[in-house]
């Protein structure tokens, strides 16, 4: 199935997709306000939030870019490009998890849909970790 947009239009659309300060990240930032997690810290793997004191990082994984088992839909066009791109994102996440675990960090990963569907449950998970230590 051919793309519905010209290459120039598709390029403009793709370049407007943000990797930082996304709506879901900013909403989550408000949700955990007061827990002293730093937003977009300079830590290996680029976690969305981190607490050096708790040695805990939080990643918010988008259903599309990280191949959510529940919501991922494979793009209909340019299949080989998207398959390798998204599979590499998944592999990179595993590599980052391993590296950070080996360094003693706790890793929390939330799916985009978890935060959208049940933010209270995500908040409670953070609260348990924060007050446990």
PyMOL commands that set and color helices and strands:
alter all, ss='L'
color gray80, all
select helices_A, chain A and resi 7-15+23-31+79-102+112-117+119-132
alter helices_A, ss='H'
color red, helices_A
select strands_A, chain A and resi 38-39+49-51+56-61+106-111
alter strands_A, ss='S'
color yellow, strands_A
deselect
rebuild
show_as cartoon
